[in-house]
Amino acid sequence: MPLLTLDTNLVLSAEQKAALPAALSAEVARLLGKPESYVMVIVRDNQAMTMGGSNEGSAYLQLKSLGLPENDTPDLSESLCDLLSASLGLATDRIYIEFFNPPRHLWGWNRGTFG
């Protein structure tokens, strides 16, 4: 049920495209205390995007999860920014993260919802 979407203007290598989704999936599962079997990660590179009027490397993440612990978003942000900085060389001030805690009845899976 957790979904992490990453959009970046960086062009990722084949190795990064293989390794980054797995690393992000494991980190999201760890951070949220959820089974990794429920985690979905989408990585889209080479996006047309600017930040602060510059097209230097940047990233936008959306983390959606049922029961997202809103008080933990500062720690979630720190961990995800650190992972992207280490993996992609992005400056952490070039990363935006948007957090969502959708209502259970608005999250579908396996022909039903969680509500």
Secondary structure, DSSP 4 states (H G I P E B T S, - for coil): --EEEEEESSPPPHHHHHHHHHHHHHHHHHHHT--GGG-EEEEE-S----BTTB-SS-EEEEEE-TT--GGGHHHHHHHHHHHHHHHH---GGGEEEEEE---GGG-EETTEE--
